[in-house]
Structure formats: C-alpha cells, structure tokens
Amino acid sequence: MSDALPGLDQLRELPLPAAVSYWPQTWGWAVLAVLALLGGAWAAAAVWRDRRRNLYRRQALQALRRLEQEAANNPLAARGLPALLKRTALAAQPPAARAAVASLGGDAWLAYLERAVPRAFPEGSPELMRVLAYAPDETVRRLDSATLAQLIRASRQWMVKHHVAA
C-alpha cells in the first residue's frame, strides 16, 4: 500500500448533466397544455363577445353622464333622457324585436321599462318622463332638481341592470 496521495494533476472535471428539456416528459402534459390553451382561447373569446355585446350599454351610460352634467346647469338638457332610454332599449333588442319596442309609447313604454328591471324607477317617474318629453320649457325648468337627479339615477340603474336579449 502506498502512502502517497494523488497529485492535483490527476483530478478530472466532473461531467455536467444533460440539459433539462422544456418539452413535456409524457403525452399527458402535452394534452393538458393543449386543453389549457383551448380554455384560454375560449375565455378570451367569451370576454370579447361580452364586451362587444355591451358596447351600447357603455355608450349609453357615457351619454347619461354627459346629460346629467348638462342638466345640473340647464334643466332643459334633461329632455334628452326619454330618448336616451328608448335608444338604449332598442340597441338591446335583436333586430327582429326592435320594431315591437320602437312602437311602444306612453304607458306601454313605461310598463316595458318596469318589466325589464322591476322597481328601478321610483313613484312618479312615469309622470316625470311625460313632463320631460312633452311639457313646455317653463314646466321643465320648474322641476325639482332632487327629483330629476333621482330619475337620472333610476335610469342609470335601468341601463346597468336590464337584460340583453341576444
């Protein structure tokens, strides 16, 4: 037996392990990756479809904000509220049902609004809508600003909660 220790020149580098592959080791992981990609694509398509379907709602709410700001300075600007509600309701309908909604007027129109979102409008709203649509300018100028603000809030609630038909 030799007491001599091996020299440093006899040491060798250890070999490095093979690089880890990013490719899945089994076909199950590949299937899971494909399913995850399909699920992500489906979710993205659903979000896109929902945003596209509710574009009219976002535009109507934006128009309502403008109308509310204008009505704070000039009560006559609130005359646009019934027409804005009607345009919003028409945009929510599929093309085949638009004629039926467009022909509604008076009590039938107000009943349609109530059916779409029950209890959205407070007591006296039908009369206030008639005043905004048909009364002389002096009558509209004399409207209570708190009542008008309450009607605008109710209209906003209706726009947010009404059902999209298609």
N, C-alpha and C positions, 0 to 999 in steps of 0.2 A: 504494500500500500504506500502511496506517495503522499508526503506531507505538503507538497507544492500545490498552491492554489492556481487555478487557471488565470491567465492574464486577460486584461481588458481587450486585447486584440482577438480573443477567441469568442467574445459575446456577439450575438447576432440580434438584429431587429426582429421584433415580433410582427408577423404578418397582420395587416388590417383586415377586419371582417368585410364581407361583401356589402355594398351599398344597399340600403333598405329601399325596396321598390314602393312607389306610390300606388301601384296597381293593386287592387284587392286580391287577397290570397285565395278567396273562394268565390264561386259564382253567386252565392247568396248576397254578398256585399255589393256586387255589381247590380243585382236585381233591386236591392234596397236603394242604391244610388239612383237608378232609373226611376223608381217609384217616387223618390223624394223630388227629383226634377219635374216629373209629371204633376205631382201635387203642388209644387211651387208655381208651375205654369198655370194650372187650373185656378189657384188662389189669385194670381196676378190678373188673370182674365176676368174673374168674378169682381175684383175691386175695380178694374177698368170699366166693366159693364155697369156696375152700380154708380160710379161717378158720372158716367155718360148719361145714365137714366135720370139722375138727379140734377143735371146741369140746369134745367129750367127752374128748379127749386132754389138753387143758389142764386141764380139771376133775379128771381122774384124777391128773395129776401134782401138782396142788394138794392133793388128798386124801392122796396118798402123802407129801408133805412134812409135812402135819399128823400122819399116822400115825407117821412117822419121829421127829418131835419128842416125841410121846407115848410111843413105845416106848423112847426114851432114858431116861425116868423110870420107866416101868412096862412091863416086857416083855410083859405080857398084852395090851397095846394092839396088839401085832404080830399078834394073832389075826385082825385085820381084813384082813390082806394077801391071803390067798387069795380072799376075797370081792371085794376091790377089783380084783384081776386078772381075775376072772370077769366083773364088771360092765363093765370096760374092753373085754374081748374081745367081749362081747355088743353093746356100743354100736358097735363097729367093723364089725359084720356088717350086711348088708342084711336087711330084715325076713324074707325067705324063708329065710335061712340061720341065723337066731337059734336056732331050735328044735334044730338039729343041734349047735350049740355048747353050748347050755344043757344038753343031755342028757349031755355028756361029764363023766366023773368018773374019779378015780383015775389010773391010768397013761395012759389015753386023753387025759385033760385035760392032763397034763404033756407028753405027746407032741405035742399040739396047740400048746402054748406053744413047744416046741422047734422045730416046723415053721415057726411064724410068724416066729421070729427064732432061727436056728441059733446054738448056743453062747452064748446070752445068760445062761443060768443055770449056775453052777459045779457041780462034782461034789457030790453030797449034797443038792442043792436039793429033789429030789422027796421025800426023807425028811423034810427040814425043813418042807416045806409040809404034809405029813401031820401032823407034830407040832403045827404051829400050828393046824391045823384040828380035830384030834381028840384030842390028848393032854390029860391032866389039867393043871390050872393049875400044879401044882408042877413038872411036867416043863418047861413053857414058861418058868417063872421061872428054871430052872437052865440055860437055853440060853446059849451063849457070845454075848456082845454083839457081838464082831467078826464071828462067823458070821452073826448076824442082820443086821448092817449090810451085809454082803456080799450077802445075799439081797435086801435093800431096794434096793441099788444095781443089782443084776441086774434087779429088777422095773422100776426106773426106765428102764433101758436097753431092756427089752422094750416098755414103754409108748411110748417115743420112736421106736423103730425098726419096730414091727410094721406090716404093710401094711393100709391101709384098703381094704376090699373094694369099696365103691361110691363 
